[in-house]
Amino acid sequence: MNFPAHPVSKPSPLRGGDSSIGALLLASGKITPENAERVLRMQKELGIRFGEAALRLGLISEADIQQVLARQFDYPYLQEGEGKFSSELVAAYQPFSPQMEILRAVRSQLMLRWFSLGRKALVVASVDSGDGASLFAANLAVVFSQLGERTLLVDANLRKPRQHEIFALEERQGLSDVLAGRAQQDAISVIDSFVDLSVLGAGTLPPNPQELLSRTAFGALNTQLEERYDVVLYDVASVSSGSDAFVMGARVGGVLLVVRKNKTRLADIDAMREQLQRSGAEVVGSVLVDY
């Protein structure tokens, strides 16, 4: 049997860098190269889509198809059990849930009423520490990144920070260290699971959080971050913990209030809104959460 001196291998229909369903399933490890060949044969024989053939062969699930479709359109999300993020991060794990429709509606309103006006930064604040502002800010940051906006979530809660827990980040230098001149912007962590999302943790908990946030260094940092990102969200300590929200609101300019159903008192909301306005901050809107 004779072989050619220089054999030419037939190129695979699924190549690296290919954004087809098959290539994405292969790259994500959902199917093996051997199984991909089986799928391609069925696809050719029956004249059906690659994903449908893979489903018929029992190699993947409908959830796998939805996930790679999301990546095709730069709208990645995670399946349950994938990644180390908090299960409460519904924007990561439940992109088609009713909660996500509400988050997208809030995002649309903020784009129209705030960010489309040339503003880049927004404070997310609440009356009490149990009102869910930190978790809401985290999910809101994810949906902004899914829109293709360069998004930065800053944990400015220098009293009881949560973002490092929600995004499973190692405790390291963060906002407080940057403001104190002991760290640079390389303290920002890029969250690779999403399109363009980064998080700046709280960092070392200082004994004087309000004074630290009041420094001129914060204004300079915010200006730099606004130049680098399309959306900068600040998660701040609740008003019941201190006056940080008023300081941050005055510096950033806009505040989104998060209130908890059947828990946050209307009188407290009104008092917080009035004090924010007196400090020079615009209350862009309010969101009612229930959990």
C-alpha positions in Angstrom: 0.0 0.0 0.0 1.4 3.3 -1.0 1.1 6.6 0.9 1.7 10.1 -0.5 4.9 11.6 0.6 3.1 14.7 2.0 -0.4 13.7 3.2 -2.9 16.5 3.4 -5.3 16.2 6.3 -8.9 17.2 5.7 -9.7 20.3 7.8 -12.2 19.8 10.6 -15.5 21.6 10.1 -15.2 22.8 13.7 -12.2 25.1 14.0 -10.7 27.1 16.8 -12.1 30.6 16.9 -15.3 29.4 15.2 -18.4 30.8 16.8 -20.8 28.1 15.5 -22.9 26.1 17.9 -20.8 23.0 17.3 -17.5 24.8 17.9 -18.8 26.4 21.1 -20.1 23.0 22.4 -16.7 21.5 21.6 -14.8 24.4 23.2 -16.9 24.3 26.4 -16.4 20.5 26.7 -20.0 19.7 26.2 -19.1 17.2 23.5 -15.9 15.4 22.5 -14.2 15.6 19.1 -15.4 12.0 18.5 -19.0 12.8 19.3 -18.8 15.9 17.2 -18.1 13.7 14.2 -21.2 11.6 15.0 -23.3 14.7 15.2 -21.9 16.0 11.9 -22.8 12.7 10.2 -26.4 12.9 11.5 -26.6 16.6 10.6 -25.6 15.8 7.0 -27.8 12.7 6.7 -31.0 14.4 8.1 -30.3 18.0 7.0 -30.9 19.3 10.5 -29.1 21.8 12.7 -26.0 20.7 14.6 -27.6 21.4 18.0 -30.7 19.4 17.1 -28.6 16.4 16.0 -26.6 16.5 19.2 -29.9 16.6 21.2 -31.2 13.6 19.3 -28.1 11.7 20.0 -28.5 12.4 23.7 -25.1 14.1 23.9 -26.3 17.5 25.3 -29.4 19.0 27.0 -31.6 21.8 26.0 -29.9 23.9 28.8 -26.6 23.3 27.0 -28.1 24.7 23.8 -29.4 27.8 25.6 -26.1 28.4 27.2 -24.0 28.3 23.9 -26.7 30.4 22.2 -26.2 33.0 24.9 -22.5 33.0 24.3 -23.0 33.3 20.5 -24.8 36.6 21.2 -22.4 37.7 23.9 -24.9 37.0 26.6 -23.1 34.4 28.8 -24.6 32.9 31.9 -23.8 29.9 34.1 -25.6 26.7 34.8 -26.5 25.8 38.4 -23.4 24.5 40.2 -21.0 26.1 37.7 -18.7 28.7 39.1 -18.3 29.8 42.7 -20.6 32.7 42.7 -23.5 33.1 45.2 -26.6 31.3 44.2 -28.5 34.5 44.8 -26.8 36.0 41.8 -29.8 35.3 39.6 -28.4 37.3 36.7 -25.6 34.6 36.5 -27.7 31.5 36.9 -31.3 32.3 36.0 -31.2 34.7 33.0 -34.7 33.9 31.9 -36.5 34.1 35.2 -39.2 36.7 36.2 -36.6 38.5 38.4 -34.4 39.0 35.4 -37.2 40.7 33.5 -37.5 43.1 36.3 -33.7 43.7 36.4 -33.7 44.4 32.7 -36.6 46.8 33.1 -34.7 48.7 35.8 -31.6 48.7 33.6 -33.6 50.2 30.7 -35.0 52.9 33.0 -31.5 53.8 34.3 -30.1 53.9 30.8 -32.9 56.4 29.7 -33.0 58.5 32.9 -29.3 58.6 33.9 -26.6 57.0 31.8 -27.9 58.3 28.4 -27.5 61.8 29.8 -23.8 61.4 30.0 -23.6 60.2 33.6 -21.3 57.2 34.3 -21.6 56.5 38.0 -24.5 55.7 40.3 -24.8 54.9 44.0 -27.0 52.0 45.1 -28.2 52.6 48.7 -30.7 51.4 51.3 -32.1 52.4 54.7 -31.3 49.2 56.6 -28.5 46.7 56.2 -31.0 43.9 55.5 -32.8 45.6 52.6 -30.8 43.8 49.9 -28.9 46.7 48.3 -25.6 44.8 47.9 -27.2 41.8 46.2 -29.3 44.1 43.9 -26.2 46.1 43.0 -24.4 42.8 42.1 -27.2 41.6 39.9 -27.6 45.0 38.3 -23.9 45.1 37.5 -24.1 41.7 35.7 -27.1 42.8 33.5 -25.3 46.0 32.5 -22.3 43.9 31.5 -24.6 41.6 29.5 -25.7 44.6 27.6 -22.1 45.0 26.5 -21.4 48.0 28.7 -17.9 48.1 30.3 -19.2 47.7 33.9 -17.4 48.2 37.2 -19.0 47.3 40.6 -17.3 49.1 43.5 -17.9 47.8 47.0 -17.9 51.1 48.9 -19.5 49.5 51.9 -16.4 49.9 54.2 -18.3 48.6 57.2 -19.9 45.3 56.2 -18.8 44.5 52.6 -20.5 41.7 50.7 -19.3 41.8 47.1 -16.2 39.6 47.7 -18.6 36.9 49.0 -21.1 37.2 46.2 -18.4 37.0 43.5 -16.2 34.5 45.4 -13.2 36.9 45.4 -10.2 36.5 47.6 -10.0 39.2 50.2 -7.3 41.6 49.0 -6.6 45.3 48.7 -9.5 47.3 47.5 -11.2 50.7 47.5 -10.1 51.7 51.0 -6.5 50.9 50.1 -6.7 52.9 46.9 -8.1 55.9 48.7 -5.4 55.6 51.4 -2.7 55.6 48.7 -1.6 52.0 49.5 -2.9 50.4 46.2 -3.6 51.2 42.6 -6.3 50.4 40.2 -4.8 46.9 39.6 -6.7 46.0 42.8 -9.7 45.7 40.4 -10.7 42.1 39.6 -12.0 41.1 36.2 -14.9 38.7 36.3 -14.1 36.5 33.3 -17.4 34.6 33.4 -19.2 37.7 32.0 -18.8 39.9 28.9 -17.2 42.9 30.5 -17.6 43.0 34.3 -15.1 44.0 36.9 -15.3 44.4 40.7 -13.3 46.5 43.1 -13.7 45.1 46.5 -13.8 47.1 49.8 -10.3 46.2 50.8 -9.0 46.7 54.3 -11.8 47.8 56.6 -10.8 51.3 57.9 -11.6 52.7 61.3 -12.9 55.9 59.6 -15.0 54.9 56.5 -17.0 58.1 56.2 -13.9 60.3 56.5 -12.1 58.1 54.0 -14.9 58.4 51.4 -15.0 62.2 52.0 -11.4 62.7 50.9 -10.6 64.4 47.6 -8.9 61.2 46.5 -12.3 59.7 46.0 -13.4 62.4 43.5 -10.2 61.9 41.6 -10.6 58.1 41.6 -14.2 58.4 40.4 -13.2 60.6 37.5 -10.6 58.0 36.5 -13.1 55.2 36.7 -15.7 57.1 34.7 -13.1 57.5 31.9 -12.3 53.8 31.9 -15.8 52.3 32.3 -19.3 52.9 30.8 -21.1 52.1 34.0 -19.7 52.4 37.6 -22.0 51.2 40.4 -21.2 51.9 44.0 -22.6 49.6 46.7 -22.6 51.7 50.0 -23.4 50.9 53.6 -27.0 51.4 54.7 -28.1 54.7 56.2 -28.7 52.9 59.5 -25.0 52.1 59.6 -23.7 55.6 59.0 -23.9 58.6 56.7 -21.7 57.1 53.9 -24.6 57.1 51.4 -25.0 60.8 51.7 -21.3 61.5 51.3 -21.2 59.2 48.3 -24.4 60.5 46.8 -23.1 64.1 46.9 -19.8 63.0 45.2 -21.3 60.8 42.5 -24.4 62.8 41.9 -27.1 60.1 41.6 -28.6 57.5 43.9 -30.8 54.5 43.4 -32.8 53.5 46.5 -33.4 49.9 47.3 -36.3 49.2 49.7 -37.5 45.9 51.0 -41.2 45.0 50.9 -42.9 44.8 54.3 -39.7 45.8 56.1 -38.5 49.3 55.1 -40.6 52.0 56.7 -42.0 54.7 54.4 -41.1 57.4 56.9 -37.5 56.3 56.7 -37.5 56.3 52.9 -38.9 59.8 52.8 -36.3 61.0 55.4 -33.5 59.4 53.4 -34.7 60.9 50.1 -34.9 64.4 51.7 -31.5 64.2 53.2 -30.0 63.0 49.9 -31.5 65.9 48.1 -30.2 68.3 50.7 -26.7 66.9 50.2 -27.0 67.6 46.5 -27.6 64.1 45.2 -30.4 63.3 42.7 -32.6 60.3 43.6 -32.8 58.6 40.2 -35.4 56.1 41.3 -36.3 53.4 43.8 -36.6 49.7 43.6 -38.8 47.5 45.8 -37.4 44.0 46.5 -39.1 41.1 48.1 -37.3 38.1 49.6 
